[in-house]
Amino acid sequence: MGGYLELYKTDSTKIKEQLYHKLTADHLPEVYNTNMEEWYGTFQNFIKSRKHTFDYRHVSYEAIIEKLQKEYFLLEQYEFMAILEWFTFYYETELETNENFLPDHGLTSIGTLGSRYEMTIFFGLGCDGVLTFYFPLEKPQSFWNDGMMPLNAEEMELVIDYLVLLCYKIAEIDQYPHLEELKSDLDEDILKSNLNLDLSTTRHIEWYLDQKQNGAHDRDMDHLFEGGYNYIPGILSDIKKNLSGYRELIYKDDLF
């Protein structure tokens, strides 16, 4: 199955200064979106027209606007998606001609995860691996929400560090000739300060090898052992770099 998951961070200041007045506009000229082959007007009318759909059953225009008026706010995943969908549909032309138009309004992509392996590796091996092998050694922190979206930045970084180290250890087992290149994706400071990451990823690999010896298979771990360790760390490390000190929630857009 094709498609990918686009990940986003938000800037509350830019949302308030640049996006808010667009979301609250009472009157906007209708525009025709060539991709969707539909006409779009105000954000409020956009939500009203979709209230009967499954994805918009919990979306409330009033609730979103009330949140955005507060000094500090957290959007639900479905609220973020309502904003993103309307904005990208209505401002299709501006987005095609100005690559900074979306981040200038407080919505910035930090990377993508492909649907074939990358998504399941992140949520299956990463989030589940942290829960199963890491947290029995390191008590769960208050930020952990079992990999449910929206994730927060701390959870994202922990899962990335876990998976990058897991890939590196698999590459060592496979005697990969370019280990130094993979090593550049490791966060050496994190590894030195968090020995439980080292121990938990080792236990994860030992568990997998034991299961495999008994005839069981894990599709995602199989993929890593078959060479997936070579490219997964680079994708994840780029996402972590794009977080660059960000400490709020991370949202997703499913593109299939």
Secondary structure, DSSP 4 states (H G I P E B T S, - for coil): ---EEEEEEE-HHHIIIIIHHHHT-S----EEETTTTEEE--HHHHHHHHTTSSTTTT--HHHHHHHHTSSS----HHHHHHHHHHHHHHTHHHHHH-TTHHHHTTEEEEEEEETTTHHHIIIIIIIHHIIIIITTTSPPPTT--TTPSSEEHHHHHHHHHHHHHHHHHHHHHTT-TTHHHHHTTS-HHHHHH-HHHHHHHHHHHHHHHHHHHTT---HHHHHHHTTGGGTHHHHHHHHHHHHTT--SEEEEEEE-
